[in-house]
Amino acid sequence: MVTTDTQSYELRNAIDDYINFIDEHIFWIRSSPAINFDEVKHLPVGIRWLFSPRNWTEVIGHLFAGISSSPAKALLGFLVIGVLMGNRRRLRRIIREAGVTASHLGAKFRFTVTSFFATIFYAAAWPSIFGFLGWLLKASGGDE
């Protein structure tokens, strides 16, 4: 009995160690070092850049350069974002209606799937805008 309890305890500890290892090394990947106080001294420079009209004029110029470098892809991006943003009200209605229907006992699984995909498209609108802007800036060939 003592050996079974000991083995069970050791197995639980090994499982906990493995779960912690996976959490630290697989699911959480540090993308940059933590912010420290030395970086605060760069804050005024960043704030000046953010509020400088000249810099924003350059950004707009890079956006137009990105559009002109790949007009077909840019048009496709504008169309996708237009469809995503233009259908947000409709998607909210679909999520609400399908969710209510799916919550009933014996409801078809398709209502859950419909609500799931409508939620994905609804949530994709704003990240798509920022991703598209980032792509345009990269496509412009700018170095800043």
KALINPE-V542606 format. One record per residue. N is the residue number from 1. D_CENTER is the distance of its C-alpha to the mean C-alpha in Angstrom with 2 decimals. Layout:
N/D_CENTER ; N/D_CENTER
This chain:
1/51.35 ; 2/50.50 ; 3/49.14 ; 4/46.96 ; 5/45.53 ; 6/45.05 ; 7/43.37 ; 8/41.09 ; 9/40.21 ; 10/39.56 ; 11/37.40 ; 12/35.27 ; 13/34.95 ; 14/34.01 ; 15/31.32 ; 16/29.93 ; 17/30.02 ; 18/28.23 ; 19/25.46 ; 20/25.10 ; 21/25.12 ; 22/22.31 ; 23/20.21 ; 24/20.91 ; 25/20.84 ; 26/18.57 ; 27/15.79 ; 28/15.56 ; 29/15.52 ; 30/16.25 ; 31/14.62 ; 32/17.18 ; 33/20.27 ; 34/20.51 ; 35/21.50 ; 36/25.26 ; 37/27.87 ; 38/28.84 ; 39/25.66 ; 40/26.67 ; 41/29.44 ; 42/26.98 ; 43/25.54 ; 44/28.28 ; 45/27.70 ; 46/24.00 ; 47/24.95 ; 48/27.70 ; 49/25.39 ; 50/22.97 ; 51/25.96 ; 52/27.88 ; 53/28.46 ; 54/29.44 ; 55/26.07 ; 56/24.30 ; 57/26.99 ; 58/26.09 ; 59/22.38 ; 60/23.54 ; 61/25.98 ; 62/23.37 ; 63/21.34 ; 64/24.63 ; 65/25.46 ; 66/22.25 ; 67/23.23 ; 68/26.77 ; 69/25.95 ; 70/24.22 ; 71/25.27 ; 72/24.79 ; 73/21.15 ; 74/20.59 ; 75/22.42 ; 76/20.37 ; 77/17.13 ; 78/18.89 ; 79/20.10 ; 80/16.84 ; 81/15.31 ; 82/18.71 ; 83/18.80 ; 84/15.43 ; 85/16.44 ; 86/20.05 ; 87/19.61 ; 88/17.60 ; 89/20.94 ; 90/22.06 ; 91/18.94 ; 92/19.42 ; 93/23.03 ; 94/22.36 ; 95/20.12 ; 96/22.88 ; 97/25.75 ; 98/24.46 ; 99/23.47 ; 100/26.96 ; 101/28.62 ; 102/26.72 ; 103/27.74 ; 104/31.39 ; 105/33.30 ; 106/33.87 ; 107/31.16 ; 108/30.08 ; 109/26.93 ; 110/25.90 ; 111/25.07 ; 112/22.49 ; 113/21.04 ; 114/21.20 ; 115/19.41 ; 116/16.67 ; 117/16.07 ; 118/16.54 ; 119/13.86 ; 120/11.33 ; 121/12.64 ; 122/12.81 ; 123/9.23 ; 124/8.28 ; 125/10.62 ; 126/9.25 ; 127/6.07 ; 128/8.92 ; 129/11.24 ; 130/9.74 ; 131/9.20 ; 132/12.71 ; 133/14.15 ; 134/13.15 ; 135/14.75 ; 136/17.73 ; 137/18.27 ; 138/18.28 ; 139/20.51 ; 140/22.89 ; 141/24.03 ; 142/23.96 ; 143/24.38 ; 144/22.98
